[in-house]
Amino acid sequence: MSHPHSTFTTQLKIPATYIRGGTSKGVFFVLDELPKNAQVPGKDRDQLLLRVIGSPDPYGKQIDGMGGATSSTSKTVIVSKSSKPDHDVDYLFGQVSIDKAFVDWSGNCGNLSAAIGGFAITKGLMDAGKIPRDGICSVRIWQANISKTIIAHVPVRAGEVQESGDFELDGVTFPAAEVVLVFIDPADEGEGDAGGSMFPTGNLVDHLEVPGIGTFNVTMINAGIPTIFVNAADIGYQGTELQDAINSDTKALAMFENIRAAGALRMGLIKHISEAASRQHTPKVAFVSPPKDYVSSAGKLVSATDVDLLVRALSMGKLHHAMMGTAAVAIGTAAAIPGTLVNLAAGGGNRTAVRFGHPSGTLRVGAEATQVNGEWTVKKAIMSRSARVLMEGWVRVPA
């Protein structure tokens, strides 16, 4: 008989908040409430967040942690008072792999961005003088993963964050209060060799050769998150697919991963194709098509006349149930630039906003593009999300 005390260790109790932001949810921490060794980037922080979420889990269920076994629910966030002038808080996002022992810090989560403002207000990270008793509180967020500014317009009632309301977001079951997010300069800088350009190759459309699969027309863009867009028809899809059609098809998933890896290389995000495996969060792959009728995952008819185009996107190797917020920024930005595959799927021409269909329904995103010396720039992208605190207290992890 084993002695229960033989492997006895106490559990750490760490203040945490479990929040839904957009069509994602994650575990939120205030930086200085983390254990000292996890307050700085590195192995200890990654180990802690992996254990909080319940990864790596060979069963793929994250039963012994807070994760929900999908890319949309395997997320962690660290927020602190801002180190940057003119900003209220710094927001750092960690995408936790489900079956592997790694946390990907290479991108932002646009959906969870909707929850940062409210969290900052509630946790006392905002200058109290900036919070109206009733009205809209504008929180200036420094997105530390990608060095970008996001402004969240958070409704406040009687000095408290107002979370209930009648704003409906497809992919979220219940209505809530609308949070308007403004992504400032979503496309400049980029990273690596792609620095400074919204289109890392300099082209709106490229021919991407994918070893063993073929050559496809793609639009590769750095906006919101590095994204590779391909035409649905070119890879044998309609653009009306729901999750099961693709996530149960191992050949299809392998094809998308090959497209992603080839695109990452071409975008200068990786130096060698083998690096794609440890960089799962970015870039994203999405396929687009002109409007068609389809039935959403909730059984609702989305009519071709309701949308400008259809988009399906993959996140962490699987088709996403709705749309990643960062990919929505990429969609809005690409749609605003005549000649990209996204713009052409929407019917071409100049446009300042699009409504696109995704597996859970539709979403509207706005962006205005201008051309200066032949280079396209987008000053901001705007979309509405909502957020709600689901639970708060302490998360426990074995010491």
PyMOL commands that set and color helices and strands:
alter all, ss='L'
color gray80, all
select helices_A, chain A and resi 4-7+31-33+36-38+43-53+71-73+110-122+128-130+192-194+232-235+243-247+250-266+273-278+304-306+325-335+341-345
alter helices_A, ss='H'
color red, helices_A
select strands_A, chain A and resi 11-21+24-30+75-81+89-96+103-104+135-143+148-157+160-161+179-184+206-210+214-222+226-231+284-289+294-295+301-302+309-315+318-319+353-358+361-372+375-385+387-398
alter strands_A, ss='S'
color yellow, strands_A
deselect
rebuild
show_as cartoon
